[in-house]
Amino acid sequence: MDKIMKQAQKMQAQMAKVQEDLAGEKVEGSAGGGMVTVTANGQGDVVAVRIDPEVMKDDDVEMLEDLVLAAVNEALRRSKELAAERMGKITGGLGSMGLF
């Protein structure tokens, strides 16, 4: 039982380290052929949005909103994938079974 507890504590420490490291990792999502680009970190926080000024020339607010939404969703999806990949290396897939 002591060995299992030590392994669990080690895994918990490794997971905390990965979470910390993910804050410094960056992923991007883009839409409209790169007209809107959103950067998120590995913890799922949006950290930057870049909008090409060309998008604003048509004054099409709805199109810009759609592009921003699509880019944000792509960046967040990539962030989740990155986090799952990094955590999966530690948990050995146990997280997909709801254990972590």
N, C-alpha and C positions, 0 to 999 in steps of 0.2 A: 504494500500500500504506500509506503514511504517513497518508493521508486516512482510510482505513478504520480504522486503529488509533485515530486521534483520535475518530472517531465512536463506536467501541466504548467508549472511555474515558468519553466524554460520557454515553453511555447507561448505563454502569455507575454513574456518579455520580448520575444521575437516579434510577436504581432504588434506590440506597442512601438517597436523600432520601425517596422514597416509603415505603420500609420504616420509616424513622424517623417519618414523619408518621402511618403506620398505627397506631403504638403509641398515639397520642393519639385515634384515631377510636374511637367506641363504637357497637355494634349490640346489639339486644336480641332475645331469643327468649322466647316465653311459651307456657304451656300451661294447660289448665283454665280458659279464659276469663280469663287474667291472674292466676290464683291463684298461679302460680309464674312468676317472671321472672328470666332470666339475662342478664347483660350481659357482652359480650366485647369486646376491642379488635380492631383491624384486623389484628393479628398472630396472632389465634386464641387468645389467652389469656383465660380466664374471669376477670373482675375483680369480679363481684358476683353474688349470688344473693338474691332476695327471695321469701319465702314468706308468703302471706297466712295469718294465724293461724286463719282459718276452716277451712283444710285440716286442721289438727291436731285439730279437735273430734271427728272420727269415729275417731281412733286407727287409721286405715287406712294402715299403713306402706307396703304395696305400692303403693297408689294414689299416695302422695307420691313414692315412688321413680320410678314411671312418669312422673309430671308433671315431676320434676326432669330426668330423662333426656331427655324430649321437648323441654323448654325449652333444655337445654344443646345438644342436636343442632341445634335451629333457630338458636341464636345462633352456633354454629360454622359452620353453612352460610352464614349471612349474612356472617360475617367473611370466609370464603373468597371469596364473591362480590364483596365490597367490594375485597379485595386484588387479585383478578383484573381487576376493572374499572380500578382505578388503574394496575396494571402494564401492562394492555393499551394504555393511552393512550401509554405510553412505547415498548413493544416492537412496537406495531402488529400484534399477533396472533402474533408469533414465539414467544411463550411457549407457546401452545397446540400448537405443533409440536415442543415439547421443547427449544427452543434456549436458553431462559432459565428 
